[in-house]
Amino acid sequence: MIPAIAPDKRRENTKRRNSAFVLKELTSKKAKIKNKKKVRKLSVTSNE
């Protein structure tokens, strides 16, 4: 059974969760871009 939470509180929780998820997505995208740059540098040095 799902515990009975007031609908407005539940909505607030989902909003908070969504914002956290969005922040995580943005940071992961930035990290991926950084990693790509690092990988590119590594591949260039390994080819030489």
Secondary structure, 3 states (H helix, E strand, C coil): CCCCCCHHHHHHHHHHHHHHHHHHHHHHHHHHHHHHHHHHHHHHHHHC
